[in-house]
């Protein structure tokens, strides 16, 4: 069996994924079909000897979909995992980014046309209903004939131009018996429009059949307007989902400096082969993975580990592509290139995690396949009953009039205006409420899943801690030297170094307003430290050697996970400095809040175990997973999910991107990298970790509101449809006029919007 991943054209709602999967999986030769609406991809397992992509397209093209011939075989490698210029297929529906942006602009122009009209007509619709209901409300200051004419023109343009996808949904439902949300919207809006046209253009028919003057052009305009606006926002959001991988690709070095045949030559990274000797100079990106063969350096591996402190490297040590060489020049032998590098694996994991997540289907999409035929069946059945049973009792003419009224009333009252508003209004208010509190929510899916989270996984650096080394302890080993003197003489020499630890020492000295001396004969000892002459003294600031590590004071600091610096003057140790990443002030409080919510808290970090356990103890985290690589972070998230847990991951580094995507909800600190933010569903401004508990509270309140909205949206249908069909006529002689059907539909919308607005008063 061959397994391929195809991109899909024409997929525009969650139920489309179900339709495609059902149709393709029934084909001879297809073993499995997993369709993902979020990434607009299909992962198909099939026998190439029995069926091809063209054969599958023959089945789905009549439904408006098509597979795009761009795939990669599972388990196959390539020289480059993904070329930069080839990345456009990730942006959406198999189109390039430029094409997708043009499509978005076209949608935007439609929204700019229809949405202001939608708001205006909605206000007028409410006004008209209020005027007919309450005597103290004046009528709309427009003649009804003029209003109907204007509404008909607008409804015609909107239905047949902007609403074309919904009309196609009706056609496909009739021809191929597949229904989605477009089908539901299409039937409701078209029938409202068709009935209104008959009433407006053929008054003699209206009079003959005893139809009321009321029209439903406003229903057509409002429903299509709101749904179109929602589709635009959804498409814009999906356009940004590819940016995480684009930015990961941007981290990769474009060229490599090789040593071949005694010469230095610069080649494109795609030409690097395993075994090539690569030269890396200070400040350069490491192009591929390999092992150092000559030289030493200090390398910023925060892209991979998430830790801010550079790692000293020597011959025999492994270096990773896309990390940054801070100091020194060295050569290394390439051991992994193309698809096998760590960066390429991270890119692949982000893509796979995106593709493996089942999209959340809105309730309307899940039930549309049943709701549409049921509503049509009820409408048709009520019409038949009026034509047959009703005609024999009250006469054909009156029965025909009541039958048509019932048929239209059922369709109008079932029009999904409130259903369409139920989720987006609550989401709009909830997202706005979150923004006020520095909680940026990327999509409704993240907000919905956050409500169900029972486990929160924290990265350490930049999430629980500030992500920047600071001088924590200064210990004097000589009574002649005070803490400030040790700091002053160390900073005097370190001010000439570009090492991040040196910057932390100088920062602490400046913070204490210490006056720094000039240094002479400065020398950087790669992998060891620095030395110079300060005020006539030979000063060195260095890493602990093996003898130093045996001392109790050094061991005690290292057991706390701190980085220890030894300060010597004239070859005599005068003191120690300990640097560490410091806790965010609010970390302990937010973890206590999460525990009160019954949420398990886990720390997941690439840092050493001692440092991680020390931090966890301070903030009250019980479970720590430390010393792991990015690949393992995503795997650990999978392990928790396999235990039935709903996991939220909070992180800020590029190394967190696969785990953020793999988690049910990714939460990024805005102080972190753009890639972490793009990979996450929720972003916390200013890296304010206490907003995590607020985000969960907001999610629960929003989802509670959505469920209430859906209840009200459906209760009108559950009660109104039987009444509209004529259920009350045999008992009390009541037939629901479409005017009241429209009124019920409007009140359902008002109740939904009003209920959503209550979220504004929610205290976080």
Secondary structure, 3 states (H helix, E strand, C coil): CEEEEEEEECCCCHHHHHHHHHHHHCCCCEEEEEEECCCCEEEEEECCCCCCHHHHHHHHHHHCCEEECCCCCCCCCCCCCCCHHHHHHHCCCCCCHHHHHHHHHHHHHHHHHHHHHHHHHHHHHHHHHHHHHCCCCCCCCCCHHHHHHHHHHHHHHHHHHHCHHHHHHHHHHHHHCCCCHHHHHHHHHHHHHHHHHHHHHCHHHHHHCCCCCCCCHHHHHHHHHHHHHHHHHHHHHHHHHHHHHHHHHHHCCCEEEEEECCEEEEEEHHHCCCCCEEEECCCCECCCEEEEEECCEEEECHHHHCCCCCEEECCCCEECCCCEEEECCEEEEEEECHHHCHHHHHHHHHHHHHHHCCCCCCHHHHHHHHHHHHHHHHHHHHHHHHHHHHHHHHCHHHHHHHHHHHHHHHHHHCCCHHHHHHHHHHHHHHHHHHHHCCEEECCHHHHHHHCCCCEEEECHHHHHEEEEEEEEEEEECCCCCCHHHHHHHHHHHHCCCCCHHHHHHHHHHHHCCCCCCCEEEEEEECCCEEEEEECCEEEEEEECCHHHHCCHHHHHHHHCCCEEEEEEECCEEEEEEEEEEEECCCHHHHHHHHHHCCCEEEEECCCCHHHHHHHHHHHCCCEEECCCCHHHHHHHHHHHHHCCCCEEEEECCHHHHHHHHHCCEEEEECCCCHHHHHHCCEEEHHHCCCHHHHHHHHHHHHHHHHHHHHHHHHHHHHHHHHHHHCCCHHHHCCCCCHHHHHHHHHHHHHHHHHHHHHHHHCCC
